[in-house]
């Protein structure tokens, strides 16, 4: 049953929102230990609110041994001392709401830390109360792992426990044993965790590794991947037929959704790395799944207009009726967009992200144009890079501390940060960029302000327009206005012919053409994006 407390004529807040992801270790350090903390987040929330976003998502701040920096949880209802106290969290939550924002937390239900009391009890004996809370199996006849399932972090996904002489399964690190989601007690325990935070006033969860929750109940071997090539992530050697995206997972997700519906206006986001045709299944039957299965298409797509146009069309065409789209350009697991496509195209990417139909997620520092930090071998902290070095999988570079100023340690801390700063922090920092009207930060603020001023950019339809070469054209339209978005993904200027079109440029990615008239044709410079407000009758030719 859907929440009866929400007015039927009130749009869900997340449909109008831009979500801002904060990696807490790297946002702002107030206690001088080189690690960001909750008090630091609280201090910098006015910056986030002034940026123009509507919601803040925090990567995990729960109690953890920090082997995987918070994605190995030892207590789902406690704050880790490295980040502060529960009182510090309550202060963040109160300030978020006072500033008119929403707060989203990371929920990590696929696995716990091996230091979690549930797992410690599970290891005591084969008959312990929590034994069936995890995935235990006898060795294969030769004494080896029960099957060929692999870990995302390299090697077998099975770890032998000498005390009870069985193996337990871990999708990620051996210190992150997978929970058994076929056990109703596990489901109920995680649902109680959700209720705990919802009762505090948290506005939603981003659910980690959602498509991994269920594994094959027969523990069959995964098939060999015939397309695997050396240099790819080690788990790509197999097709994860029996370890991801099982049909039964949607019943589990619907169960979690029912918990969120017990509360008013709560949001569930799912981390799901799947192509659109499979991704959209996570909206659930009759939209009873997560509200937003994360759409990561832009994270790794070839950066060309025609490729991106086809990608957008595919995603829009796959969406179930009544569902709401979303877009992600960066996160804590993938390379920074400015490093991937370059500084000029990072501006175009920002305009793309914030003008497509749906809810965008903005990763902290991308609004500054932060690039990947260079991580010397002796400073590597990411367990993925430590386990499988040399493949370019390390995530430390995308988790570099936020540069606030040109002061020592970029104003992030009074001591050396836990992770190296970006090389150009003295130039790429908030203090310097916020005073420059042509900076990347100013561009983001302008884009976010445009969303507030033009309802078509938030709730309007998406209408692709005919274009050639490396130009992407689309219209966002509602009853109030028509807005044209023209993006040049190429290194050459172009002239876009639009018969019977007349409009006024609202914003250029170069921040220098606002108010310029555009009629019949639009000149667009190399690596430029434009947002143009239609002012007269326009006959469009859709793709």
C-alpha positions in Angstrom: 0.0 0.0 0.0 1.3 3.4 -0.9 1.8 6.1 1.8 -1.6 7.6 2.6 -0.1 10.6 4.3 1.2 12.2 1.1 -1.2 14.5 -0.7 -2.0 13.1 -4.2 -1.5 16.5 -5.8 1.9 17.1 -4.3 4.9 16.0 -6.5 7.5 13.8 -4.9 10.3 16.0 -3.8 12.9 13.9 -5.5 11.4 14.6 -8.9 12.4 18.2 -8.6 15.8 17.6 -6.8 19.4 17.6 -7.7 21.3 15.2 -5.4 24.8 16.1 -4.2 27.0 13.2 -3.1 29.4 13.8 -0.3 32.2 11.3 0.5 32.5 12.2 4.2 36.2 11.3 4.6 37.1 13.9 2.0 34.7 16.8 2.5 36.1 18.8 5.5 38.1 17.9 8.6 37.4 19.8 11.8 39.4 17.8 14.4 42.8 17.8 12.6 43.2 14.1 12.0 43.3 14.4 8.2 39.9 12.7 7.8 36.7 14.6 7.0 34.0 14.3 9.6 30.3 15.1 10.4 31.1 18.4 12.0 32.9 19.4 8.8 29.9 18.5 6.7 27.7 20.5 9.1 30.0 23.5 8.7 30.0 23.4 4.9 26.3 22.7 4.4 25.6 26.4 3.6 28.0 26.0 0.6 26.0 23.0 -0.5 22.7 24.9 -0.1 24.0 28.0 -1.9 25.2 25.8 -4.8 21.5 25.2 -5.5 21.0 21.4 -4.9 18.1 20.0 -3.0 19.4 16.9 -1.4 22.6 15.6 0.2 23.7 11.9 0.0 26.3 10.8 2.5 28.5 7.8 1.8 28.6 5.5 4.9 29.3 7.0 8.3 28.3 4.0 10.3 30.6 2.1 12.7 33.2 0.2 10.6 36.8 -1.2 10.7 37.2 0.9 7.6 38.9 -1.8 5.6 36.7 -0.7 2.7 36.2 2.8 4.1 32.7 2.4 5.6 31.3 -0.1 3.1 32.2 -2.8 5.7 29.7 -2.1 8.5 30.0 -3.4 12.0 27.0 -1.6 13.5 24.2 -0.2 11.2 22.8 2.0 13.9 26.0 3.7 15.3 28.2 6.4 14.0 31.9 5.6 13.5 34.1 7.7 15.9 36.3 8.8 12.9 33.3 10.8 11.8 32.1 11.9 15.2 29.1 11.0 17.4 25.4 10.4 17.0 24.9 13.9 18.3 27.1 15.2 15.4 24.9 13.3 13.0 21.7 14.7 14.6 23.2 18.2 14.1 23.8 17.5 10.4 20.3 16.2 10.0 18.8 19.2 11.7 20.9 21.7 9.7 20.1 19.9 6.4 16.4 20.3 7.1 16.8 23.9 8.4 18.4 24.8 5.1 15.5 23.3 3.2 17.5 20.2 2.0 16.9 16.5 2.2 19.3 13.9 3.7 20.0 10.5 2.0 22.2 7.8 3.7 24.0 4.8 2.2 22.4 1.5 3.1 24.8 -1.5 2.6 22.6 -4.6 2.9 24.5 -7.1 0.7 27.2 -7.7 3.3 28.5 -6.7 6.7 31.9 -6.4 8.1 33.5 -9.6 9.4 33.6 -7.7 12.7 29.8 -7.4 12.9 28.3 -9.3 15.9 26.0 -11.2 13.5 29.1 -12.6 11.7 31.0 -13.2 14.9 28.1 -15.3 16.2 27.8 -17.0 12.8 31.4 -18.2 13.0 31.1 -19.7 16.5 29.7 -23.0 15.2 27.6 -24.6 12.5 24.6 -24.5 14.9 24.9 -20.9 16.1 21.8 -18.7 15.9 23.2 -16.6 13.1 24.8 -19.3 11.1 22.2 -19.1 8.4 22.5 -15.3 8.2 25.5 -15.7 5.9 26.3 -18.0 2.9 28.1 -21.1 4.3 29.0 -24.2 2.2 31.0 -27.3 2.6 34.2 -27.6 0.6 34.2 -29.2 -2.8 35.3 -32.9 -2.9 38.9 -31.8 -3.5 38.7 -29.6 -0.4 38.7 -26.4 -2.4 36.0 -23.7 -2.7 32.4 -24.9 -3.2 32.1 -23.4 -6.8 33.8 -21.0 -9.1 32.3 -17.7 -7.9 34.8 -14.9 -7.9 35.3 -11.8 -5.8 35.0 -8.3 -7.4 38.2 -7.6 -5.5 40.1 -10.5 -7.0 40.4 -14.2 -6.4 37.8 -16.7 -5.2 34.7 -15.4 -3.6 35.0 -18.1 -1.0 36.9 -17.9 2.3 37.7 -21.0 4.4 36.9 -20.9 8.1 39.1 -23.5 9.8 37.1 -23.5 13.1 33.9 -24.7 11.4 35.5 -26.2 8.3 33.2 -24.5 5.9 33.6 -21.7 3.3 31.6 -18.4 3.5 30.9 -16.3 0.4 32.0 -12.7 -0.1 31.3 -10.7 -3.2 33.9 -8.1 -2.2 36.6 -8.5 0.4 36.9 -11.6 2.7 36.3 -9.1 5.5 32.9 -8.3 3.9 30.9 -11.6 4.2 27.6 -11.6 2.2 24.3 -11.8 4.1 21.9 -14.5 3.2 18.9 -12.6 1.9 16.8 -15.8 1.6 16.7 -15.8 5.4 13.6 -13.8 6.7 15.5 -12.9 9.8 18.1 -11.1 7.7 15.4 -9.2 5.9 13.7 -8.2 9.1 17.0 -7.0 10.7 17.8 -4.7 7.8 14.2 -3.4 7.7 14.6 -2.5 11.4 17.7 -0.6 10.5 15.8 1.3 7.9 13.0 2.1 10.4 15.6 3.4 12.9 17.0 6.0 10.5 13.6 6.9 9.0 12.3 7.5 12.5 15.1 9.9 13.0 14.0 11.9 10.0 16.4 10.7 7.3 14.7 11.3 3.9 16.0 8.3 2.0 18.6 5.6 1.3 20.9 4.9 -1.6 21.1 1.0 -1.5 24.5 -0.3 -2.2 25.1 -3.3 -4.6 21.3 -3.8 -5.0 21.6 -6.3 -7.9 23.9 -8.5 -5.8 21.5 -9.2 -2.9 20.4 -12.7 -3.9 22.6 -15.6 -5.1 21.6 -18.9 -6.7 20.1 -21.2 -4.1 21.7 -24.2 -5.9 25.1 -22.5 -5.9 25.7 -23.4 -9.6 29.0 -22.4 -11.3 29.0 -19.2 -13.3 29.7 -19.7 -17.0 33.0 -18.6 -18.5 32.9 -15.2 -20.2 34.0 -15.7 -23.8 34.7 -12.0 -24.3 37.0 -11.6 -21.3 40.4 -10.0 -22.2 43.5 -9.7 -20.1 43.6 -6.3 -18.3 39.9 -6.3 -17.5 38.7 -6.6 -13.8 39.4 -10.2 -12.6 35.8 -11.1 -11.9 35.0 -10.4 -15.6 36.4 -13.9 -16.3 33.0 -15.2 -15.5 29.4 -14.2 -16.5 27.7 -13.5 -13.1 24.6 -15.5 -14.1 24.1 -17.0 -10.6 25.4 -14.2 -8.4 23.7 -11.0 -9.7 20.3 -9.8 -11.0 18.4 -12.9 -10.0 14.6 -12.6 -10.8 13.7 -13.2 -7.1 15.6 -10.1 -6.0 12.6 -7.9 -7.0 10.5 -9.5 -4.3 13.2 -8.5 -1.8 13.3 -4.9 -3.1 9.5 -4.6 -3.0 9.7 -5.7 0.7 12.2 -2.8 1.4 10.0 -0.4 -0.5 7.1 -1.3 1.8 9.2 -0.1 4.7 9.9 3.3 3.1 6.2 3.6 2.3 5.5 3.4 6.1 6.9 6.9 6.3 6.0 10.1 4.4 8.0 11.2 1.3 10.9 8.8 1.6 13.2 7.9 -1.3 14.9 4.6 -2.2 17.7 4.7 -4.8 19.3 1.5 -6.0 22.9 1.0 -7.1 22.5 -1.1 -10.2 25.2 -1.4 -12.9 23.1 -2.9 -15.7 22.1 -1.9 -19.3 18.8 0.0 -19.6 16.7 -3.0 -20.6 17.6 -4.8 -17.4 18.0 -1.7 -15.2 14.4 -0.6 -15.5 13.2 -3.8 -14.0 14.4 -2.4 -10.6 11.5 0.1 -10.7 9.5 -3.0 -9.9 6.2 -4.4 -10.9 3.6 -1.5 -10.7 6.5 0.7 -9.7 6.9 -1.1 -6.3 10.6 -1.3 -6.5 13.1 1.5 -5.8 12.0 5.0 -6.8 15.3 5.5 -8.7 17.5 2.7 -10.0 20.7 4.6 -10.6 21.4 5.1 -14.3 25.1 5.0 -14.8 25.1 5.2 -18.6 27.1 8.4 -18.7 29.9 7.1 -16.6 31.6 4.9 -19.2 29.9 5.8 -22.5 32.1 6.9 -25.4 32.0 10.7 -25.4 30.5 11.4 -28.8 27.2 13.1 -29.6 25.7 10.3 -31.7 26.6 7.6 -29.1 25.1 9.7 -26.3 22.0 10.5 -28.4 21.4 6.8 -28.9 22.1 6.0 -25.2 19.5 8.6 -24.1 16.9 7.4 -26.6 17.5 3.8 -25.4 17.0 4.7 -21.8 14.0 6.9 -22.3 12.4 4.2 -24.5 13.0 1.5 -21.8 11.4 3.4 -18.9 8.2 1.9 -17.6 5.1 4.1 -17.7 5.0 6.5 -14.7 8.6 6.0 -13.7 11.1 8.8 -13.3 14.5 8.9 -14.9 17.8 9.8 -13.3 21.4 10.5 -14.4 24.8 10.1 -12.8 28.0 11.6 -14.1 30.4 10.8 -11.3 30.7 8.9 -8.0 33.3 7.5 -5.5 33.9 4.4 -7.6 34.6 5.8 -11.1 37.1 8.2 -12.6 36.4 12.0 -12.4 34.6 13.3 -15.4 37.1 16.1 -15.9 39.9 13.5 -16.2 37.9 11.3 -18.5 36.8 13.9 -21.1 39.0 16.9 -20.4 38.2 20.3 -18.9 36.4 21.8 -21.8 34.1 18.8 -22.3 33.5 18.6 -18.5 31.6 21.9 -18.9 29.5 20.3 -21.7 29.0 17.3 -19.5 27.7 19.5 -16.6 25.2 21.1 -18.9 24.1 17.7 -20.2 23.7 16.3 -16.7 21.6 19.2 -15.4 19.3 19.6 -18.5 18.4 16.0 -19.2 15.0 14.8 -18.0 15.1 13.3 -14.6 16.9 13.6 -11.2 20.6 14.3 -11.6 23.3 13.3 -9.0 26.3 15.5 -8.7 29.5 14.2 -7.1 31.3 16.5 -4.7 34.1 18.4 -6.4 32.8 17.9 -9.9 31.3 21.4 -9.7 34.9 22.6 -9.4 36.2 20.5 -12.3 38.3 18.4 -10.0 40.5 15.9 -11.8 41.8 12.5 -10.5 44.4 12.9 -7.9 47.7 11.2 -8.5 48.3 8.5 -5.9 51.9 7.4 -5.2 52.3 3.7 -4.6 53.0 4.2 -0.9 49.8 6.3 -0.5 47.4 3.7 -2.0 44.6 3.0 0.4 41.9 1.4 -1.8 41.7 -2.3 -1.2 40.7 -2.9 -4.8 43.9 -1.4 -6.1 45.9 -3.2 -3.4 44.4 -6.5 -4.3 44.6 -6.2 -8.1 47.2 -3.5 -8.8 48.2 -2.2 -12.2 44.8 -2.5 -13.9 43.7 1.1 -13.3 40.9 0.1 -11.0 42.1 2.2 -8.0 39.4 4.5 -6.6 41.6 6.7 -4.3 42.1 9.3 -7.1 38.3 10.1 -7.3 38.1 10.4 -3.5 40.6 13.2 -3.0 39.8 15.8 -0.4 37.7 18.8 -1.4 39.9 21.8 -2.0 38.3 24.8 -0.2 41.1 27.4 -0.5 44.7 28.0 -1.5 45.8 27.7 2.1 47.8 24.8 3.5 46.3 21.4 2.7 43.7 23.2 0.5 41.8 24.4 3.6 40.6 20.8 4.0 42.5 20.1 7.2 45.3 21.4 9.4 47.3 18.3 8.8 48.2 16.0 5.9 45.0 14.6 4.5 44.3 10.8 4.5 44.4 10.9 0.6 46.5 13.1 -1.6 45.1 16.3 -2.9 44.6 17.0 -6.6 47.8 18.5 -8.2 46.2 21.8 -9.0 44.4 22.4 -5.7 45.9 25.9 -5.4 44.0 26.9 -8.5 41.0 24.6 -8.4 39.4 25.4 -5.1 36.2 26.9 -3.9 37.6 30.2 -2.6 39.2 31.0 -5.9 36.5 29.7 -8.3 33.5 31.3 -6.5 34.8 34.8 -7.3 35.3 34.0 -11.0 32.0 34.4 -13.0 33.4 32.2 -15.8 34.6 29.4 -13.5 33.3 25.8 -13.5 31.7 26.5 -10.1 29.9 29.5 -11.4 28.7 27.5 -14.4 27.2 24.9 -12.0 25.5 27.6 -10.0 24.1 29.1 -13.1 22.8 25.7 -14.4 21.2 24.9 -11.0 19.6 28.3 -10.9 18.2 27.8 -14.5 16.5 24.6 -13.2 14.8 26.6 -10.5 13.7 29.3 -13.0 12.5 27.1 -15.9 10.1 24.4 -15.0 10.7 22.8 -18.4 14.2 21.8 -17.3 12.8 20.0 -14.3 9.4 18.5 -15.4 9.3 19.1 -19.1 9.3 16.4 -21.8 12.5 15.3 -23.5 12.3 15.7 -27.3 15.4 14.8 -29.3 16.0 16.9 -32.4 17.7 16.0 -35.7 21.4 16.8 -35.6 24.6 15.7 -37.3 28.3 15.3 -36.5 29.2 15.8 -32.9 26.2 18.0 -32.0 23.5 16.9 -29.6 20.2 18.7 -29.7 17.1 18.3 -27.6 14.2 20.3 -26.4 12.8 20.4 -22.9 9.2 21.5 -23.0 6.2 22.0 -20.7 3.1 24.2 -20.7 5.2 27.2 -19.5 8.2 27.2 -21.8 10.3 25.5 -24.4 14.1 25.3 -23.8 16.5 24.1 -26.4 19.8 22.5 -25.4 22.6 22.4 -28.0 25.9 20.6 -27.1 29.0 20.5 -29.2 31.1 17.4 -28.3 33.6 18.2 -31.0 36.7 20.4 -31.3 35.3 22.4 -34.3 32.7 25.2 -34.3 29.4 24.3 -35.9 26.3 26.1 -37.2 23.0 24.5 -36.2 20.2 25.3 -38.7 16.8 25.6 -37.0 14.2 27.0 -39.4 11.4 29.1 -37.9 13.2 29.1 -34.5 13.8 32.2 -32.5 15.1 32.4 -29.0 17.4 33.9 -26.5 20.5 32.3 -25.1 20.2 31.8 -21.4 23.6 30.3 -20.8 26.7 29.2 -22.5 29.3 26.8 -21.0 31.8 29.7 -21.6 29.5 32.0 -19.5 29.7 34.9 -22.0 26.6 34.8 -24.3 23.6 35.3 -22.0 20.9 37.4 -23.6 22.2 36.8 -27.2 19.5 36.3 -29.8 19.3 33.1 -31.8 17.1 33.0 -34.9 17.1 30.5 -37.7 20.5 29.3 -36.9 22.8 29.0 -33.9 26.5 29.3 -34.0 28.1 27.0 -31.5 31.8 27.1 -30.7 34.1 24.1 -30.2 33.4 22.4 -26.9 30.4 24.7 -26.2 27.0 24.0 -24.8 24.1 26.4 -25.0 20.7 26.6 -23.2 18.3 28.7 -25.4 14.8 29.8 -24.4 12.3 29.7 -27.3 10.5 32.9 -27.9 8.5 32.3 -31.1 6.8 29.4 -33.0 9.2 26.6 -33.7 8.6 23.6 -35.9 10.9 20.9 -34.8 12.1 17.7 -36.5 12.6 15.0 -34.0 15.0 12.2 -34.5 
